[in-house]
Amino acid sequence: MKLITNEDQARRLARTILSDIVLYNQAKVKEGIEKDSLFDVLSEELAEGKKYYESMVEQNLRDSTNLFSEAVIDVLLKQGGKIKSDIW
């Protein structure tokens, strides 16, 4: 299988992975934001998502960008912004 070398494709993949994590773990996302433990609650899912992302994207592109981390903020935290929390 050919690895992704295009930044836009890698960004889309990262956002898709994070969207799936949010979709399939809505209760955990809500709990994590409410209790300010989001990264602890989703640690396994985020690790698995990052591992998949890294298996699909070429090393040089991964080293020169922070696309997965950006997707965590853009997708996970922005969608969670609607949840009542002391951290907002």
C-alpha positions as CSV (number, residue, x, y, z in Angstrom):
1,M,0.0,0.0,0.0
2,K,1.3,3.5,-0.9
3,L,1.7,5.9,2.0
4,I,0.1,9.3,1.9
5,T,2.6,12.0,0.9
6,N,0.1,14.9,0.3
7,E,-0.5,17.3,3.2
8,D,-4.1,17.9,2.4
9,Q,-4.8,14.1,2.2
10,A,-3.0,13.6,5.5
11,R,-5.0,16.4,7.1
12,R,-8.3,14.8,5.9
13,L,-7.3,11.4,7.2
14,A,-6.4,12.9,10.7
15,R,-9.7,14.7,10.8
16,T,-11.6,11.6,9.7
17,I,-10.0,9.5,12.4
18,L,-10.8,12.1,15.1
19,S,-14.4,12.4,13.8
20,D,-14.8,8.7,14.2
21,I,-13.4,8.7,17.7
22,V,-15.9,11.4,18.7
23,L,-18.8,9.7,16.9
24,Y,-18.2,6.3,18.6
25,N,-17.2,7.6,22.0
26,Q,-19.7,10.4,22.6
27,A,-20.3,9.5,26.3
28,K,-16.6,9.4,27.0
29,V,-16.1,12.8,25.2
30,K,-18.8,14.3,27.3
31,E,-17.5,12.8,30.6
32,G,-13.9,13.8,29.8
33,I,-14.8,17.4,29.1
34,E,-17.1,17.7,32.0
35,K,-14.5,16.3,34.4
36,D,-11.5,17.9,32.6
37,S,-10.0,14.4,32.0
38,L,-10.6,14.2,28.2
39,F,-7.2,12.9,27.3
40,D,-7.1,10.4,30.1
41,V,-10.6,9.1,29.2
42,L,-9.8,8.8,25.5
43,S,-6.1,7.8,25.9
44,E,-6.6,4.3,24.3
45,E,-8.7,5.6,21.4
46,L,-6.3,8.5,20.7
47,A,-3.3,6.2,20.8
48,E,-5.0,3.7,18.4
49,G,-6.0,6.6,16.1
50,K,-2.5,8.0,16.0
51,K,-1.0,4.6,15.4
52,Y,-3.3,4.2,12.4
53,Y,-2.6,7.7,11.1
54,E,1.2,7.0,11.4
55,S,0.8,3.7,9.5
56,M,-0.9,5.5,6.6
57,V,1.2,8.7,6.3
58,E,4.8,8.9,5.1
59,Q,7.4,9.6,7.8
60,N,8.8,12.8,6.4
61,L,5.3,14.4,6.2
62,R,4.6,13.3,9.8
63,D,7.9,14.7,11.0
64,S,7.4,18.1,9.3
65,T,3.7,18.6,10.4
66,N,1.5,18.3,13.4
67,L,-1.6,17.3,11.5
68,F,-2.8,14.7,13.9
69,S,-2.5,17.0,16.9
70,E,-4.2,19.8,15.0
71,A,-7.1,17.5,14.3
72,V,-7.4,16.6,18.0
73,I,-7.9,20.3,18.7
74,D,-10.0,21.1,15.6
75,V,-12.3,18.1,15.8
76,L,-12.3,16.9,19.4
77,L,-12.2,20.1,21.3
78,K,-14.3,22.3,19.0
79,Q,-17.1,19.7,19.0
80,G,-16.8,19.4,22.7
81,G,-17.1,23.1,23.2
82,K,-20.9,22.7,23.4
83,I,-20.6,20.6,26.6
84,K,-20.8,22.5,29.9
85,S,-17.5,22.5,31.7
86,D,-15.5,24.5,34.1
87,I,-12.6,24.5,31.7
88,W,-14.4,26.8,29.2
